[in-house]
């Protein structure tokens, strides 16, 4: 096992062969250090550079500039097969003509390990992944979840220094994805291999990672623990990408100590006005997560007035989708399990109902509407 260190890694691509001077950036000036044995997740929207970065670490793509270290070894010029990393792809890439046992053994055979060691290792890995009863089957005889376990097992069996996973759960259905995610976390705790995992799914990132790296358009936006990223996002992009449902962003106009939001008015604390040096007519984006919005009596002061546009039951909680009156802004909030029952019993009868919503100002974020930069809290 080893740490992974990236120093100012950039990857630029020519837009086409005829105009090679026109280039676009895959990743730009990426520097980070992943300690030995930790599980890091690269997350971000499509095209942000996360898979490009993973392939550079694996040696499947070459960085335009920068240095890559695996442990203490500089691997810029080291071929992929000699970097001692194992990669699991989205499509699993199992050999269809080989049995499960042969797939698990293949990487070890290529490294010249002796037969008895390979056989013992195959059995141990298969048992740990609960696929030991499938060793004689071919990939086409396996379910998607079983194929995914075989792909993981083939990588683990090699005992690599670094484990790289590129959206390995995306082909699984929701229920199997949840159970496999839990198994993957448990497996990492058992084997302790340094792991770098790519996903666009913020739930996967939050549940799996020791640390999350949020990427956007080839740049690192933020690195932190799941709690740090969720509760202390550095800007609007991170705030709205991490979390399900995403953070609500509510455009407001500051006017003489009041935030004007459509037909609603909310008092702005005087110390906040002073701290941010707010001026009348200034536009702001207020950010607040669904769990910090509360449905309250109509007489509640400093509240938002909104109209219900949708209801989604999530078992223990109910997600209410509403539109703030006098605006086109839609927000999400969480209601208690018996909220619908108290109001009507059926969610469809609540559509169009008027709501009064209180904000927990201690959980409020303020962003610059033009740049997305976080203004508060600093």
Secondary structure, DSSP 8 states (H G I E B T S, - for coil): ---EEEEEEEEEEES-GGGTT-EEEEEEEEEEEE-TT-EEEEE-STTSSHHHHHHHHHTSS--SEEEEEETTEE-TTS-GGGS-EEEE-TT----TTSBHHHHHHHHHHHTT--HHHHHHHHHHHHHHTT-GGGTT-BGGGS-HHHHHHHHHHHHHHTT-SEEEEESTTTTS-HHHHHHHHHHHHHHHHHH--EEEEEES-HHHHHHH-SEEEEEETTEEEEEE-HHHHHHS-SBHHHHHHSSSS--EEEEEEEETTEEEETTEEEE--HHHHHHHT--TTEEEEEEE-GGGEEE--TT-SSEEEEEEEEEEE-SSSEEEEEEETTSS-EEEEEE-TTHHHHHTSSGGGGTT-EEEEEE-GGG-EEE-TTT-BEEE--
